[in-house]
């Protein structure tokens, strides 16, 4: 499967207020992964879950990020990780019609 736009939704089931996340140290580590085009940090309302919405250039790059960063971090913080992968190519026309910032 050759996909050019993969989105990941990831969420850690731990209660960490976002102001306790050292994102200034985490962001440079994330940027080292091939194919990462963007990340939007997410912080759960009334539950302090932490996660993100990511765009990758391929399914292989997205899977490597999951395997080498998301899963080990989940083990490090003793949290439960929920990850979903989405095909960004198949929804391109509909997203462009909605003026999505992820599509030019």
Biopython code that builds the backbone (N, CA, C, O; Angstrom):
import numpy as np
from Bio.PDB.StructureBuilder import StructureBuilder

atoms = [
    (1, "UNK", "N", (0.854, -1.168, 0.000)),
    (1, "UNK", "CA", (0.000, 0.000, 0.000)),
    (1, "UNK", "C", (0.903, 1.235, 0.000)),
    (1, "UNK", "O", (1.662, 1.443, 0.947)),
    (2, "UNK", "N", (0.830, 2.045, -1.036)),
    (2, "UNK", "CA", (1.638, 3.252, -1.145)),
    (2, "UNK", "C", (0.757, 4.470, -0.865)),
    (2, "UNK", "O", (-0.028, 4.888, -1.716)),
    (3, "UNK", "N", (0.894, 5.023, 0.317)),
    (3, "UNK", "CA", (0.114, 6.187, 0.727)),
    (3, "UNK", "C", (1.048, 7.361, 0.978)),
    (3, "UNK", "O", (2.123, 7.187, 1.552)),
    (4, "UNK", "N", (0.650, 8.550, 0.554)),
    (4, "UNK", "CA", (1.485, 9.741, 0.720)),
    (4, "UNK", "C", (1.088, 10.609, 1.891)),
    (4, "UNK", "O", (1.836, 11.511, 2.267)),
    (5, "UNK", "N", (-0.069, 10.362, 2.477)),
    (5, "UNK", "CA", (-0.542, 11.177, 3.587)),
    (5, "UNK", "C", (-1.222, 10.257, 4.589)),
    (5, "UNK", "O", (-2.305, 9.727, 4.343)),
    (6, "UNK", "N", (-0.554, 10.083, 5.730)),
    (6, "UNK", "CA", (-1.075, 9.246, 6.808)),
    (6, "UNK", "C", (-1.258, 10.117, 8.035)),
    (6, "UNK", "O", (-0.367, 10.883, 8.404)),
    (7, "UNK", "N", (-2.405, 9.997, 8.660)),
    (7, "UNK", "CA", (-2.651, 10.703, 9.910)),
    (7, "UNK", "C", (-2.669, 9.686, 11.041)),
    (7, "UNK", "O", (-3.176, 8.574, 10.891)),
    (8, "UNK", "N", (-2.110, 10.085, 12.170)),
    (8, "UNK", "CA", (-2.158, 9.277, 13.395)),
    (8, "UNK", "C", (-2.910, 10.082, 14.436)),
    (8, "UNK", "O", (-2.675, 11.278, 14.606)),
    (9, "UNK", "N", (-3.811, 9.415, 15.125)),
    (9, "UNK", "CA", (-4.386, 9.967, 16.356)),
    (9, "UNK", "C", (-3.855, 9.083, 17.475)),
    (9, "UNK", "O", (-4.023, 7.864, 17.436)),
    (10, "UNK", "N", (-3.214, 9.689, 18.476)),
    (10, "UNK", "CA", (-2.673, 8.931, 19.602)),
    (10, "UNK", "C", (-3.078, 9.603, 20.904)),
    (10, "UNK", "O", (-3.106, 10.828, 21.013)),
    (11, "UNK", "N", (-3.390, 8.768, 21.888)),
    (11, "UNK", "CA", (-3.773, 9.284, 23.205)),
    (11, "UNK", "C", (-3.246, 8.352, 24.281)),
    (11, "UNK", "O", (-3.393, 7.132, 24.201)),
    (12, "UNK", "N", (-2.625, 8.955, 25.291)),
    (12, "UNK", "CA", (-2.164, 8.209, 26.460)),
    (12, "UNK", "C", (-3.197, 8.329, 27.558)),
    (12, "UNK", "O", (-3.618, 9.435, 27.896)),
    (13, "UNK", "N", (-3.614, 7.203, 28.121)),
    (13, "UNK", "CA", (-4.555, 7.194, 29.239)),
    (13, "UNK", "C", (-3.778, 7.290, 30.543)),
    (13, "UNK", "O", (-3.573, 6.299, 31.245)),
    (14, "UNK", "N", (-3.363, 8.483, 30.839)),
    (14, "UNK", "CA", (-2.723, 8.825, 32.105)),
    (14, "UNK", "C", (-3.226, 10.214, 32.458)),
    (14, "UNK", "O", (-3.654, 10.963, 31.579)),
    (15, "UNK", "N", (-3.179, 10.554, 33.706)),
    (15, "UNK", "CA", (-3.637, 11.880, 34.107)),
    (15, "UNK", "C", (-2.424, 12.767, 34.355)),
    (15, "UNK", "O", (-1.884, 12.811, 35.460)),
    (16, "UNK", "N", (-2.005, 13.475, 33.306)),
    (16, "UNK", "CA", (-0.880, 14.402, 33.394)),
    (16, "UNK", "C", (-1.346, 15.755, 32.881)),
    (16, "UNK", "O", (-1.621, 15.902, 31.691)),
    (17, "UNK", "N", (-1.439, 16.741, 33.758)),
    (17, "UNK", "CA", (-1.792, 18.080, 33.264)),
    (17, "UNK", "C", (-0.758, 18.536, 32.231)),
    (17, "UNK", "O", (0.441, 18.314, 32.402)),
    (18, "UNK", "N", (-1.227, 19.166, 31.175)),
    (18, "UNK", "CA", (-0.329, 19.510, 30.071)),
    (18, "UNK", "C", (0.826, 20.397, 30.526)),
    (18, "UNK", "O", (1.920, 20.318, 29.967)),
    (19, "UNK", "N", (0.599, 21.236, 31.525)),
    (19, "UNK", "CA", (1.685, 22.109, 31.975)),
    (19, "UNK", "C", (2.803, 21.348, 32.677)),
    (19, "UNK", "O", (3.826, 21.937, 33.025)),
    (20, "UNK", "N", (2.621, 20.043, 32.889)),
    (20, "UNK", "CA", (3.674, 19.203, 33.462)),
    (20, "UNK", "C", (4.405, 18.384, 32.393)),
    (20, "UNK", "O", (5.303, 17.606, 32.716)),
    (21, "UNK", "N", (4.031, 18.552, 31.148)),
    (21, "UNK", "CA", (4.694, 17.877, 30.034)),
    (21, "UNK", "C", (5.843, 18.758, 29.557)),
    (21, "UNK", "O", (5.645, 19.936, 29.263)),
    (22, "UNK", "N", (7.039, 18.190, 29.482)),
    (22, "UNK", "CA", (8.198, 18.964, 29.023)),
    (22, "UNK", "C", (8.296, 18.873, 27.502)),
    (22, "UNK", "O", (9.210, 18.250, 26.961)),
    (23, "UNK", "N", (7.346, 19.501, 26.829)),
    (23, "UNK", "CA", (7.270, 19.412, 25.375)),
    (23, "UNK", "C", (8.494, 20.028, 24.698)),
    (23, "UNK", "O", (8.809, 19.658, 23.567)),
    (24, "UNK", "N", (9.189, 20.950, 25.351)),
    (24, "UNK", "CA", (10.383, 21.558, 24.742)),
    (24, "UNK", "C", (11.504, 20.535, 24.575)),
    (24, "UNK", "O", (12.344, 20.688, 23.689)),
    (25, "UNK", "N", (11.532, 19.507, 25.402)),
    (25, "UNK", "CA", (12.497, 18.427, 25.233)),
    (25, "UNK", "C", (11.973, 17.327, 24.316)),
    (25, "UNK", "O", (12.755, 16.674, 23.625)),
    (26, "UNK", "N", (10.670, 17.118, 24.303)),
    (26, "UNK", "CA", (10.062, 16.042, 23.514)),
    (26, "UNK", "C", (10.016, 16.400, 22.025)),
    (26, "UNK", "O", (10.305, 15.555, 21.178)),
    (27, "UNK", "N", (9.658, 17.632, 21.705)),
    (27, "UNK", "CA", (9.513, 18.022, 20.301)),
    (27, "UNK", "C", (10.763, 17.748, 19.457)),
    (27, "UNK", "O", (10.631, 17.203, 18.361)),
    (28, "UNK", "N", (11.981, 18.106, 19.922)),
    (28, "UNK", "CA", (13.164, 17.808, 19.080)),
    (28, "UNK", "C", (13.346, 16.319, 18.809)),
    (28, "UNK", "O", (13.809, 15.938, 17.734)),
    (29, "UNK", "N", (12.986, 15.471, 19.779)),
    (29, "UNK", "CA", (13.095, 14.025, 19.565)),
    (29, "UNK", "C", (12.109, 13.561, 18.499)),
    (29, "UNK", "O", (12.443, 12.720, 17.664)),
    (30, "UNK", "N", (10.902, 14.104, 18.525)),
    (30, "UNK", "CA", (9.900, 13.730, 17.516)),
    (30, "UNK", "C", (10.347, 14.155, 16.126)),
    (30, "UNK", "O", (10.136, 13.430, 15.154)),
    (31, "UNK", "N", (10.959, 15.321, 16.030)),
    (31, "UNK", "CA", (11.369, 15.865, 14.730)),
    (31, "UNK", "C", (12.456, 15.043, 14.056)),
    (31, "UNK", "O", (12.717, 15.231, 12.868)),
    (32, "UNK", "N", (13.090, 14.142, 14.781)),
    (32, "UNK", "CA", (14.129, 13.291, 14.204)),
    (32, "UNK", "C", (13.558, 12.177, 13.330)),
    (32, "UNK", "O", (14.299, 11.549, 12.574)),
    (33, "UNK", "N", (12.262, 11.924, 13.419)),
    (33, "UNK", "CA", (11.656, 10.820, 12.680)),
    (33, "UNK", "C", (11.365, 11.217, 11.234)),
    (33, "UNK", "O", (10.741, 12.245, 10.967)),
    (34, "UNK", "N", (11.823, 10.392, 10.324)),
    (34, "UNK", "CA", (11.600, 10.620, 8.892)),
    (34, "UNK", "C", (10.110, 10.656, 8.598)),
    (34, "UNK", "O", (9.333, 9.860, 9.126)),
    (35, "UNK", "N", (9.731, 11.592, 7.751)),
    (35, "UNK", "CA", (8.358, 11.647, 7.268)),
    (35, "UNK", "C", (7.373, 12.361, 8.149)),
    (35, "UNK", "O", (6.221, 12.524, 7.748)),
    (36, "UNK", "N", (7.768, 12.805, 9.351)),
    (36, "UNK", "CA", (6.844, 13.552, 10.207)),
    (36, "UNK", "C", (6.684, 14.956, 9.637)),
    (36, "UNK", "O", (7.637, 15.733, 9.594)),
    (37, "UNK", "N", (5.483, 15.267, 9.206)),
    (37, "UNK", "CA", (5.202, 16.578, 8.615)),
    (37, "UNK", "C", (4.652, 17.562, 9.633)),
    (37, "UNK", "O", (4.944, 18.756, 9.568)),
    (38, "UNK", "N", (3.861, 17.069, 10.570)),
    (38, "UNK", "CA", (3.299, 17.971, 11.582)),
    (38, "UNK", "C", (2.760, 17.179, 12.753)),
    (38, "UNK", "O", (2.447, 15.993, 12.646)),
    (39, "UNK", "N", (2.662, 17.874, 13.875)),
    (39, "UNK", "CA", (2.002, 17.327, 15.056)),
    (39, "UNK", "C", (1.218, 18.448, 15.702)),
    (39, "UNK", "O", (1.699, 19.575, 15.824)),
    (40, "UNK", "N", (0.020, 18.129, 16.108)),
    (40, "UNK", "CA", (-0.791, 19.022, 16.929)),
    (40, "UNK", "C", (-0.948, 18.333, 18.271)),
    (40, "UNK", "O", (-1.513, 17.243, 18.350)),
    (41, "UNK", "N", (-0.455, 18.960, 19.318)),
    (41, "UNK", "CA", (-0.601, 18.404, 20.660)),
    (41, "UNK", "C", (-2.058, 18.476, 21.087)),
    (41, "UNK", "O", (-2.773, 19.412, 20.727)),
    (42, "UNK", "N", (-2.498, 17.477, 21.862)),
    (42, "UNK", "CA", (-3.852, 17.447, 22.396)),
    (42, "UNK", "C", (-3.805, 17.228, 23.906)),
    (42, "UNK", "O", (-2.987, 16.458, 24.408)),
    (43, "UNK", "N", (-4.690, 17.913, 24.618)),
    (43, "UNK", "CA", (-4.819, 17.753, 26.067)),
    (43, "UNK", "C", (-6.295, 17.599, 26.387)),
    (43, "UNK", "O", (-7.102, 18.479, 26.085)),
    (44, "UNK", "N", (-6.645, 16.466, 27.003)),
    (44, "UNK", "CA", (-8.045, 16.160, 27.275)),
    (44, "UNK", "C", (-8.673, 17.119, 28.278)),
    (44, "UNK", "O", (-8.049, 17.489, 29.272)),
    (45, "UNK", "N", (-9.893, 17.509, 28.011)),
    (45, "UNK", "CA", (-10.644, 18.383, 28.912)),
    (45, "UNK", "C", (-11.238, 17.535, 30.028)),
    (45, "UNK", "O", (-11.888, 16.520, 29.780)),
    (46, "UNK", "N", (-11.005, 17.964, 31.243)),
    (46, "UNK", "CA", (-11.521, 17.308, 32.454)),
    (46, "UNK", "C", (-10.953, 15.919, 32.717)),
    (46, "UNK", "O", (-11.447, 15.219, 33.601)),
    (47, "UNK", "N", (-9.919, 15.497, 31.970)),
    (47, "UNK", "CA", (-9.326, 14.190, 32.270)),
    (47, "UNK", "C", (-7.803, 14.183, 32.154)),
    (47, "UNK", "O", (-7.171, 13.185, 32.498)),
    (48, "UNK", "N", (-7.208, 15.261, 31.683)),
    (48, "UNK", "CA", (-5.753, 15.395, 31.566)),
    (48, "UNK", "C", (-5.080, 14.309, 30.738)),
    (48, "UNK", "O", (-3.895, 14.038, 30.934)),
    (49, "UNK", "N", (-5.804, 13.682, 29.819)),
    (49, "UNK", "CA", (-5.130, 12.773, 28.897)),
    (49, "UNK", "C", (-4.256, 13.614, 27.967)),
    (49, "UNK", "O", (-4.536, 14.790, 27.734)),
    (50, "UNK", "N", (-3.213, 13.010, 27.447)),
    (50, "UNK", "CA", (-2.275, 13.707, 26.573)),
    (50, "UNK", "C", (-2.177, 12.925, 25.281)),
    (50, "UNK", "O", (-2.141, 11.694, 25.292)),
    (51, "UNK", "N", (-2.133, 13.635, 24.172)),
    (51, "UNK", "CA", (-2.020, 12.942, 22.902)),
    (51, "UNK", "C", (-1.654, 13.889, 21.792)),
    (51, "UNK", "O", (-1.133, 14.982, 22.016)),
    (52, "UNK", "N", (-1.942, 13.439, 20.582)),
    (52, "UNK", "CA", (-1.608, 14.263, 19.438)),
    (52, "UNK", "C", (-2.265, 13.782, 18.172)),
    (52, "UNK", "O", (-2.761, 12.659, 18.074)),
    (53, "UNK", "N", (-2.248, 14.676, 17.206)),
    (53, "UNK", "CA", (-2.707, 14.404, 15.854)),
    (53, "UNK", "C", (-1.514, 14.675, 14.949)),
    (53, "UNK", "O", (-0.988, 15.788, 14.940)),
    (54, "UNK", "N", (-1.080, 13.674, 14.188)),
    (54, "UNK", "CA", (0.154, 13.735, 13.414)),
    (54, "UNK", "C", (-0.127, 13.527, 11.930)),
    (54, "UNK", "O", (-1.100, 12.876, 11.550)),
    (55, "UNK", "N", (0.748, 14.095, 11.100)),
    (55, "UNK", "CA", (0.735, 13.776, 9.672)),
    (55, "UNK", "C", (2.094, 13.219, 9.295)),
    (55, "UNK", "O", (3.128, 13.787, 9.646)),
    (56, "UNK", "N", (2.087, 12.092, 8.571)),
    (56, "UNK", "CA", (3.308, 11.462, 8.078)),
    (56, "UNK", "C", (3.238, 11.288, 6.561)),
    (56, "UNK", "O", (2.161, 11.295, 5.963)),
    (57, "UNK", "N", (4.406, 11.135, 5.964)),
    (57, "UNK", "CA", (4.514, 11.007, 4.508)),
    (57, "UNK", "C", (4.293, 9.587, 4.003)),
    (57, "UNK", "O", (4.144, 9.373, 2.800)),
    (58, "UNK", "N", (4.271, 8.618, 4.912)),
    (58, "UNK", "CA", (4.040, 7.231, 4.474)),
    (58, "UNK", "C", (3.583, 6.381, 5.658)),
    (58, "UNK", "O", (3.780, 6.738, 6.819)),
    (59, "UNK", "N", (2.977, 5.264, 5.333)),
    (59, "UNK", "CA", (2.550, 4.321, 6.356)),
    (59, "UNK", "C", (3.752, 3.747, 7.095)),
    (59, "UNK", "O", (3.702, 3.568, 8.312)),
    (60, "UNK", "N", (4.833, 3.457, 6.372)),
    (60, "UNK", "CA", (6.036, 2.915, 7.012)),
    (60, "UNK", "C", (6.617, 3.901, 8.024)),
    (60, "UNK", "O", (6.996, 3.503, 9.126)),
    (61, "UNK", "N", (6.692, 5.188, 7.658)),
    (61, "UNK", "CA", (7.218, 6.191, 8.589)),
    (61, "UNK", "C", (6.323, 6.333, 9.813)),
    (61, "UNK", "O", (6.818, 6.469, 10.932)),
    (62, "UNK", "N", (5.028, 6.304, 9.612)),
    (62, "UNK", "CA", (4.086, 6.405, 10.729)),
    (62, "UNK", "C", (4.229, 5.210, 11.657)),
    (62, "UNK", "O", (4.237, 5.372, 12.877)),
    (63, "UNK", "N", (4.341, 4.011, 11.094)),
    (63, "UNK", "CA", (4.470, 2.807, 11.918)),
    (63, "UNK", "C", (5.774, 2.812, 12.704)),
    (63, "UNK", "O", (5.803, 2.392, 13.861)),
    (64, "UNK", "N", (6.852, 3.284, 12.086)),
    (64, "UNK", "CA", (8.138, 3.371, 12.785)),
    (64, "UNK", "C", (8.030, 4.322, 13.976)),
    (64, "UNK", "O", (8.578, 4.041, 15.042)),
    (65, "UNK", "N", (7.336, 5.430, 13.805)),
    (65, "UNK", "CA", (7.140, 6.394, 14.887)),
    (65, "UNK", "C", (6.353, 5.761, 16.039)),
    (65, "UNK", "O", (6.694, 5.941, 17.209)),
    (66, "UNK", "N", (5.311, 5.028, 15.698)),
    (66, "UNK", "CA", (4.512, 4.331, 16.716)),
    (66, "UNK", "C", (5.385, 3.341, 17.480)),
    (66, "UNK", "O", (5.384, 3.319, 18.711)),
    (67, "UNK", "N", (6.130, 2.520, 16.737)),
    (67, "UNK", "CA", (6.932, 1.462, 17.345)),
    (67, "UNK", "C", (8.106, 1.990, 18.162)),
    (67, "UNK", "O", (8.432, 1.442, 19.216)),
    (68, "UNK", "N", (8.739, 3.054, 17.675)),
    (68, "UNK", "CA", (9.985, 3.509, 18.293)),
    (68, "UNK", "C", (9.830, 4.684, 19.249)),
    (68, "UNK", "O", (10.743, 4.956, 20.029)),
    (69, "UNK", "N", (8.711, 5.384, 19.212)),
    (69, "UNK", "CA", (8.528, 6.508, 20.134)),
    (69, "UNK", "C", (7.283, 6.369, 20.980)),
    (69, "UNK", "O", (7.364, 6.436, 22.206)),
    (70, "UNK", "N", (6.128, 6.177, 20.355)),
    (70, "UNK", "CA", (4.883, 6.156, 21.127)),
    (70, "UNK", "C", (4.809, 4.973, 22.091)),
    (70, "UNK", "O", (4.487, 5.157, 23.265)),
    (71, "UNK", "N", (5.096, 3.783, 21.621)),
    (71, "UNK", "CA", (5.000, 2.598, 22.484)),
    (71, "UNK", "C", (6.028, 2.650, 23.620)),
    (71, "UNK", "O", (5.653, 2.434, 24.772)),
    (72, "UNK", "N", (7.309, 2.927, 23.343)),
    (72, "UNK", "CA", (8.256, 3.009, 24.458)),
    (72, "UNK", "C", (7.888, 4.085, 25.482)),
    (72, "UNK", "O", (8.066, 3.876, 26.681)),
    (73, "UNK", "N", (7.378, 5.233, 25.026)),
    (73, "UNK", "CA", (6.988, 6.279, 25.968)),
    (73, "UNK", "C", (5.818, 5.820, 26.827)),
    (73, "UNK", "O", (5.763, 6.128, 28.018)),
    (74, "UNK", "N", (4.890, 5.090, 26.237)),
    (74, "UNK", "CA", (3.769, 4.554, 26.995)),
    (74, "UNK", "C", (4.261, 3.637, 28.109)),
    (74, "UNK", "O", (3.755, 3.682, 29.231)),
    (75, "UNK", "N", (5.233, 2.820, 27.797)),
    (75, "UNK", "CA", (5.803, 1.925, 28.807)),
    (75, "UNK", "C", (6.542, 2.718, 29.882)),
    (75, "UNK", "O", (6.491, 2.367, 31.060)),
    (76, "UNK", "N", (7.223, 3.777, 29.480)),
    (76, "UNK", "CA", (7.978, 4.607, 30.415)),
    (76, "UNK", "C", (7.071, 5.283, 31.437)),
    (76, "UNK", "O", (7.432, 5.388, 32.609)),
    (77, "UNK", "N", (5.896, 5.741, 31.003)),
    (77, "UNK", "CA", (4.986, 6.454, 31.910)),
    (77, "UNK", "C", (3.925, 5.525, 32.499)),
    (77, "UNK", "O", (3.036, 5.966, 33.227)),
    (78, "UNK", "N", (4.030, 4.234, 32.174)),
    (78, "UNK", "CA", (3.071, 3.234, 32.657)),
    (78, "UNK", "C", (1.637, 3.626, 32.305)),
    (78, "UNK", "O", (0.732, 3.556, 33.137)),
    (79, "UNK", "N", (1.457, 4.036, 31.066)),
    (79, "UNK", "CA", (0.135, 4.445, 30.593)),
    (79, "UNK", "C", (-0.383, 3.525, 29.515)),
    (79, "UNK", "O", (0.368, 2.738, 28.940)),
    (80, "UNK", "N", (-1.659, 3.627, 29.247)),
    (80, "UNK", "CA", (-2.267, 2.883, 28.146)),
    (80, "UNK", "C", (-2.307, 3.782, 26.920)),
    (80, "UNK", "O", (-2.719, 4.940, 26.997)),
    (81, "UNK", "N", (-1.882, 3.244, 25.805)),
    (81, "UNK", "CA", (-1.800, 3.997, 24.563)),
    (81, "UNK", "C", (-2.886, 3.542, 23.601)),
    (81, "UNK", "O", (-3.079, 2.346, 23.382)),
    (82, "UNK", "N", (-3.588, 4.509, 23.033)),
    (82, "UNK", "CA", (-4.564, 4.242, 21.983)),
    (82, "UNK", "C", (-4.081, 4.957, 20.719)),
    (82, "UNK", "O", (-3.836, 6.164, 20.734)),
    (83, "UNK", "N", (-3.948, 4.200, 19.628)),
    (83, "UNK", "CA", (-3.450, 4.757, 18.370)),
    (83, "UNK", "C", (-4.384, 4.354, 17.246)),
    (83, "UNK", "O", (-4.823, 3.207, 17.161)),
    (84, "UNK", "N", (-4.681, 5.313, 16.388)),
    (84, "UNK", "CA", (-5.472, 5.030, 15.183)),
    (84, "UNK", "C", (-4.759, 5.649, 13.990)),
    (84, "UNK", "O", (-4.271, 6.776, 14.064)),
    (85, "UNK", "N", (-4.702, 4.912, 12.900)),
    (85, "UNK", "CA", (-4.107, 5.380, 11.651)),
    (85, "UNK", "C", (-5.218, 5.705, 10.656)),
    (85, "UNK", "O", (-6.223, 5.000, 10.573)),
    (86, "UNK", "N", (-5.016, 6.789, 9.901)),
    (86, "UNK", "CA", (-6.013, 7.215, 8.930)),
    (86, "UNK", "C", (-5.354, 7.470, 7.580)),
    (86, "UNK", "O", (-4.245, 8.000, 7.512)),
    (87, "UNK", "N", (-6.042, 7.090, 6.510)),
    (87, "UNK", "CA", (-5.604, 7.303, 5.139)),
    (87, "UNK", "C", (-5.984, 8.716, 4.724)),
    (87, "UNK", "O", (-7.160, 9.013, 4.515)),
    (88, "UNK", "N", (-4.988, 9.586, 4.605)),
    (88, "UNK", "CA", (-5.243, 10.964, 4.212)),
    (88, "UNK", "C", (-5.434, 11.155, 2.720)),
    (88, "UNK", "O", (-5.970, 12.177, 2.291)),
    (89, "UNK", "N", (-5.003, 10.185, 1.920)),
    (89, "UNK", "CA", (-5.136, 10.307, 0.469)),
    (89, "UNK", "C", (-6.582, 10.147, 0.009)),
    (89, "UNK", "O", (-7.050, 10.897, -0.847)),
    (90, "UNK", "N", (-7.285, 9.177, 0.573)),
    (90, "UNK", "CA", (-8.634, 8.862, 0.111)),
    (90, "UNK", "C", (-9.621, 9.993, 0.417)),
    (90, "UNK", "O", (-10.659, 10.103, -0.236)),
    (91, "UNK", "N", (-9.302, 10.825, 1.400)),
    (91, "UNK", "CA", (-10.213, 11.914, 1.794)),
    (91, "UNK", "C", (-9.753, 13.278, 1.288)),
    (91, "UNK", "O", (-10.294, 14.299, 1.710)),
    (92, "UNK", "N", (-8.775, 13.316, 0.400)),
    (92, "UNK", "CA", (-8.178, 14.576, -0.051)),
    (92, "UNK", "C", (-9.202, 15.544, -0.653)),
    (92, "UNK", "O", (-9.239, 16.710, -0.259)),
    (93, "UNK", "N", (-10.020, 15.097, -1.581)),
    (93, "UNK", "CA", (-10.969, 15.999, -2.245)),
    (93, "UNK", "C", (-11.953, 16.597, -1.244)),
    (93, "UNK", "O", (-12.224, 17.797, -1.281)),
    (94, "UNK", "N", (-12.482, 15.776, -0.361)),
    (94, "UNK", "CA", (-13.436, 16.268, 0.631)),
    (94, "UNK", "C", (-12.766, 17.236, 1.596)),
    (94, "UNK", "O", (-13.379, 18.223, 2.004)),
    (95, "UNK", "N", (-11.517, 16.967, 1.967)),
    (95, "UNK", "CA", (-10.801, 17.851, 2.888)),
    (95, "UNK", "C", (-10.446, 19.179, 2.231)),
    (95, "UNK", "O", (-10.533, 20.229, 2.868)),
    (96, "UNK", "N", (-10.048, 19.140, 0.967)),
    (96, "UNK", "CA", (-9.755, 20.383, 0.241)),
    (96, "UNK", "C", (-11.002, 21.247, 0.149)),
    (96, "UNK", "O", (-10.921, 22.469, 0.274)),
    (97, "UNK", "N", (-12.152, 20.626, -0.068)),
    (97, "UNK", "CA", (-13.412, 21.365, -0.154)),
    (97, "UNK", "C", (-13.735, 22.080, 1.169)),
    (97, "UNK", "O", (-14.400, 23.116, 1.180)),
    (98, "UNK", "N", (-13.255, 21.511, 2.275)),
    (98, "UNK", "CA", (-13.479, 22.121, 3.594)),
    (98, "UNK", "C", (-12.355, 23.077, 3.983)),
    (98, "UNK", "O", (-12.335, 23.597, 5.099)),
    (99, "UNK", "N", (-11.411, 23.307, 3.052)),
    (99, "UNK", "CA", (-10.279, 24.210, 3.282)),
    (99, "UNK", "C", (-9.390, 23.756, 4.440)),
    (99, "UNK", "O", (-8.890, 24.581, 5.204)),
    (100, "UNK", "N", (-9.199, 22.462, 4.565)),
    (100, "UNK", "CA", (-8.346, 21.906, 5.606)),
    (100, "UNK", "C", (-6.923, 22.421, 5.466)),
    (100, "UNK", "O", (-6.401, 22.464, 4.352)),
    (101, "UNK", "N", (-6.270, 22.818, 6.570)),
    (101, "UNK", "CA", (-4.891, 23.299, 6.477)),
    (101, "UNK", "C", (-3.897, 22.192, 6.119)),
    (101, "UNK", "O", (-2.747, 22.484, 5.788)),
    (102, "UNK", "N", (-4.318, 20.935, 6.179)),
    (102, "UNK", "CA", (-3.431, 19.824, 5.838)),
    (102, "UNK", "C", (-3.402, 19.530, 4.330)),
    (102, "UNK", "O", (-2.675, 18.643, 3.884)),
    (103, "UNK", "N", (-4.185, 20.268, 3.556)),
    (103, "UNK", "CA", (-4.245, 20.082, 2.104)),
    (103, "UNK", "C", (-4.106, 21.428, 1.417)),
    (103, "UNK", "O", (-4.813, 22.379, 1.748)),
    (104, "UNK", "N", (-3.195, 21.504, 0.463)),
    (104, "UNK", "CA", (-3.014, 22.767, -0.295)),
    (104, "UNK", "C", (-3.900, 22.810, -1.504)),
    (104, "UNK", "O", (-3.879, 23.789, -2.251)),
]
sb = StructureBuilder()
sb.init_structure("model")
sb.init_model(0)
sb.init_chain("A")
sb.init_seg("    ")
for serial, (resi, resn, name, xyz) in enumerate(atoms, 1):
    if name == "N":
        sb.init_residue(resn, " ", resi, " ")
    sb.init_atom(name, np.array(xyz, "f"), 0.0, 1.0, " ", f" {name:<3s}", serial, name[0])
structure = sb.get_structure()
